[in-house]
């Protein structure tokens, strides 16, 4: 395994899209991305396409498009694999499916063990879903620490966290997270959480950098903002004679985190990567884009709610604290 510190490229390539695309289409897109110069690929077991993507990694290296050492490959443990021993088993399956000897960055995908059936309603509540508990989270994190200690992964990381959750778990971590993957786009820039992560030495990967037009339909609501239709972004795109998507990606790059867009269209794949070479925005332009933030979370997570939770905001510690929930039969209530 490579021992050198991981240096994230300015732009990566996402592989989530199984609600809109079949696994082979996504794998074919990965091959196009490799051919055109992408070197960071954000995978996950729950995306259901790691086996197909693994075949692409194999063929791409055999064809000489890249070496394994050129690539930074992530994966994630899904919510139904949090029990003792299951993280390790999940990682080993991802290694087999991806055809790898090690993962570069392994993420804890969500901070609670809640999962959902395919195609379930956002109003459904699994009897097994439960709120966040720091002691349960740390038990899972210990398994990730073991993976790093034993050479299965180069780095371990967290995803979809809040500052309040970090405050409860970071003091208990023996190995600190290398990175945090979070939703980031102009209408949802999470500036306070970005600063918190940086202050604690974490790299940042930003998903939904274009406002995720291909996100699952279950996550859409009538008041969602379409980032590429924001007037300030359209105006700046006209100034630079480019697509508004280029502005969104260049904004992320200029802010210093790594966006991970996905596209199945080769032209868009190339344009997204080339955005990193766009001229830097002026302070006035950056301020105009930053002012587009309206707190528009697109991936709301409704399907992870537990019995007793009333709204997706219960997942995100909106009051800046982790509420203490207690179980009452098959339901949960906030402790008074």
N, C-alpha and C positions, 0 to 999 in steps of 0.2 A: 504494500500500500504506500502511496505517496505520503511523505511526512511533512512536506512544506505547508505553510499556512495557505489556506484557500483565499484566493483573490477573486471576488466576484466580478464578472464582466458587467459592463454598463447596462446590457439588456439580455434577458433570458427568454426562454420559450416555454409557455404553459402547455399542458397536455390535458387539462380538464375540458370536457365538452361532450361527455357521453349522453347528455340529455338531448343534444342536437345532431351529433355525428356518431357514426359507427366507429369501432376501434381501429379498423384498418385505415379509414380516412385520416384519423388522427396520427396513426403511425406513418402514413405516407407524407403527412405534413411535417413530421419530425425529420424525415429524410430530406425533404426540400430545405428545411431550416439548416440542417448540417451542411448541405451542399453550398448554401449561401452564407455560411460563416457563423451561425449561432453555435455557442459552446456550453451554455447552461440550459439544462432541461429539467423542468419541475414536474415530477411524476408523483403518483400516489396509488396505493393499492386499491382504494375504493373507486378510482376512475375506470377500473376494469379493462385497461388496455396495456398493462405493463408487458405482457407476453409478446404482443405485436410490436411494441416499441423496442423490446429487447432484440427482436429479429432485425430491426432497423439498425440498432447500434452495431450488431454483429456484421451486417452487410456493409455498413458505412466504413467500418475499420478495415474490413477485408479489401474494400475497393480503394482504400487509401485516402478517403475524404478527411479522415482524422485518425488520431490514435486514442486509445482509452484515456491516456494521460491528458489529452487535450480537453476532455469533457468534464464538466461538473454536473453530476447527476444526483438529484434529490429523490427521496421517496418519503412516504408518511405512513404512520401506523393509524389505522382507522379506529373508530370509537368502540367497536365491538371486540377489540383485541387488547383491552386494558388489564385483564386479570394476570396473575402471576404466570410467567412463562409465555404468555401469548404475544407480547411485544417481540420477543426473540424469535418465536415461530413465524410471526408476520414478516419480520425483516428477512428471514431466511427464504421465505417464499418469494418476496420481492427480488432478492438476489437471483434466485433461480429463474423467475420470469424475465428479468431484465438481462440475464446472461452475464452477470457481473461477479467479481470476487469481493467487491466492497462498494458501499454507497458513500458518496462524498458528504452529503448532509441528510440526516434523518430527522424528520419532524414529528412531533406529537401534534396530530392534525387538529384536534379540538380539545378543549380543556375539561371535558366531561365525557362519560362513557355512553352517551346517547346516540342511538342510530335509528334508522327508519327503514321501512320496507319500500322497495322500488315502487314509485307511482303513488305513494300515500298522499292523502290530503294534508294541507298545512294545518288543518284543525285537528288532526289525529294526535293522540297522546299515547305513547307506548307506556305500558305499566312498568317497564324497566328503566325508563328515563328518570334522571334525578338531577338536582342542582349541582353546582360546583362545590367540591370540598377539597381544601388544600391537602389534607392528609392522604386522600385517595389519589390526588394528582401526583404527589411526590412518590408514592409507591410505583406509579407508572414511570416517572422520570428516572427512578433508580434502575429500571430495566434498560432505559436508553443509555444511562451512564455505563452500565455493564457492557453494552455493545461497543461503546467507544473504547473502554478499557481493553477489550479483547480484539480490537482491530477489525471489527465488521464495518465500522463507519469512521469517517475522518472527523466529522463534527456532528453534534446533536443540536436540535433547535426546537422552538415552539412556534405555534401559529394560532391566530384568532384569540389572542389574549387581550386583557385590559390592564390598565395600570393597577387597578385594585387587586386583580388576581396576581399580577407580578409581585406586588408588595407582600402577598402572603407566601409565595413559593420561592422567590429568589433567595431569601436568607437561608433556606433549607437545601439549596442545590450544592452538591459537592463539585459538579462540573457546571459552569454557567452556560446558558444557551449561546451558541455562536450567532444565531440570527433569530429574527422574528418575521414571519410572513403574515401580512395583513392587507386588508382592502385599502387601496389608495388610488384616488383619481381626483381631478380638480374639484368636483362638487363634494368630495369627502376626503379632505387632506389629512385629517387626524394629527394635526401639528403637535399637539401636546404629547400624544403617545409616541410619535416619532422622536421627539426630543428625549422622552423618558428612555426609550430603547437605546438611543445613542449615548446618553449619559451612563448607561449600564453596559456599554461596550458591545452592543448587538448590531450586526449587519441587518439591513432591512430589504426584504423582497416585497414588492407591491403587486397584488393581484387586482384584476379588474381595471387595468390602467386606462382602458378606453371606455370605461363605463359598462363593460360586460354586456354588449347587446345580445350575446348568445347564452346568457345565464338561464338557469331553469325558470320556466314560466311561473312556477310556484313562488318565486322570490320577487316577482314584479308587483308593483302597486301603482295606483293611478297618479300619485304625486312624485314618482321617480323622475330624476333629472337625466336627460340624455346629454352627456358631457360634450359630445361633438357638435351639439346644437346650441351650446352656450354662446351668447352674442360676443363676449370678449374673445373667446377662442376662435370663433369664425372670423372675427376682425383681424386677429393676429395671423391666422392662416392666410388670409387675403394679402396681408403685408409680405409674407414670405412665399407666396404663390405655392402653397402646399395644402394637403388635406388636413382638416382639424385633428385627425388621429395623430398625425406627426407632431402637432403642437402638444397634445396630451403626453406623448412619450418623451418628447424633448424636455417638457416641464419636469417629469419624474427624474430623468437623468440629471438635469441641472440641479434638482433638489438633493441629489446624491444617493438615492436608493435605486435598486435594480427592478425595473418593471418586467413583468413576465406575460406579454401579450400572446395570444394564440390566433392563428389564421390558417385556413386551408387553401388560401389563394396565394400562389407564388409571388405575384406582384405585390400584394399586401405584406407578405412575409419579408420581402426585400425592403419595401418602404419603411416598415417598422424598424428594421435593423439600422437602416441608413439614418433614421431620425437622430441617432446619437452623434452624428457628424453635422447636424444642423447648427447654424450660428447661435450663440448664446443669446437669450432674451435680455432685453434691457431691464433695468430695475422697474420701470413703469409697466412693462409687459408682464413681468413676474408678479408684480403687485395686483395687476388686473386679473390674472389667472387665479391667484391665491384668494382674491375677493369673491371668486365663484363658489367658494365652499359654503354649502348650506346644510351640512350634516346629512347628506343623502346616502345612507348606507343601503347598498343594493343587495348584498347577500345577508339577509336578515336572520336566517336560521330558524324560522318558525318550526320546522319539523323536528327540532331538538328539544322542544319544550316538554315539560313534565306535567303530570296531573296537578292542578293547582296554580300553575303559571297562566297568566291571563294575556300576555302580550310578548312579542319577540324582544322587547326592550328588557325583559327580565333576564335575558342572556348576557347583557352587555354592561351591567353595573352603571346605569345611567346617572345615579346619584353619587358616583365616585366611591362606592363601597360595595363589598360583597355582602349581600343580604344573608342572614342566617335562616335557613329553612329547616323545618322539622316535619317529620313524616306523621301523618294522621291517617291510618289505614292505608288505602291505596292512593292517597293524595298528599300534597305537601302544602304547608302554610308558612308564612314568614313569622319567625319568632318575635313576639311582642316584647 
